């Protein structure tokens, strides 16, 4: 059985219509896959651009968050020293956290 081979590449017989059609379809599929790959690369570049633009607004968002935190604080009067002492410590912690977040955003968003 070893002397009998089912496929002989040196044989120059004409291809049947099935194999001709198969080769044509395989070629079309290869071209279509190349187009899909090119379009996926374009989409990837577009998404990277959108993400980059979104990251540029990180610092602005941090500033607005800090502003919102400052505006949300209750105004403390001088006559209520006992109450403002406890809330003052919390406010200082919030300001430190907000400042830390703004610094992180500056590092990421602006590349500092």
N, C-alpha and C positions, 0 to 999 in steps of 0.2 A: 503494500500500500504506500510505502514511502516514495516509490517511483511515480506515483500518480499525484499530481498537484492540481488543486482546483483553481488557483489563481496563478497565471503566468504573466508577469509584467512585460516580457519581451514579445508577447503576442500582439500583433498589429491589427486585430480584427476590429471592425467598426463597432462603436458602442450602440447598445440597444436604446430605443427611445426612453425607456425607464431611466437608465443611467444618465442620459443627456439631460433629461428633465431634473433629475436629482442634483446633478452638478450645477445647473442653472439656479435651482432653488437654494442650494447651499451658498452660492455666490451672492444671491440677493439677501440672504440672512446675514451673511458676513458684513455686507454693506450697511444693512439696517442696524446691526449691532455697533458698528463704528459710529453711525449717526447718533445712536442712543448715548454712547460714551461721550461724544463731543458735547451733546446737549446737557448731560449730567455735569460735565466739567464747567460749562457756562453757568448752570444753576448753582453749583458750588461756589464759584467766584462771586456771583450775585449775592448769595446768602452771606458770604464772608464780608462783603461790603455793607450789607444791612446791619450785621452784627457790629461792625466797626463804628458805624454811625450811631447805633444804640449805645455803645460803650462811651461815646463822647458825651452823652447826657448824664452819665453817672455822677459826675462832680456837681452838676446843676441839681440833680435829684437830692444829693446829700445836703446841699445848702438849703434847699427848700424844706427838707426834713428837719434840719437844725432850726430853721426859722419857725416851723410849726411847733417844735418842742418849746422854743422860747415863748411863743405866743400862748401856748397852752398852760404855762406856769401861772399860778395865781399870784396876783400882786400882793406883796407882804407889806403890812403897815408897821410903823415904828412902835405903835402901842401894843402890838401882838408879838412881842419878842419871843415868848415861850413857844408859840406855834411855829414861827418862822425858823427857829433854830433846827428843829427836826426836819422840816421840809427843805431847808437850805442845804443840808447834807445830801439829800436825795437829788436836789437840783444840780449840785456840783458833780455828782456821779454821772448824771445824765449828760451834762455838758462835756465831761471827759470822754464818755462813750461816743457822743456825737462827733467830737473832734477827732477821735481815733478812726471812726468810720470815714470821715472826710479825707483823712490822710491816706487811708487804704484806697479810696476811690481815686485820689490824685495819683497814687503809685500805679494803679491799673489803667486808669483812663488816660492819663497824660504821659505815662512812661517815665515819671520822675524816680 
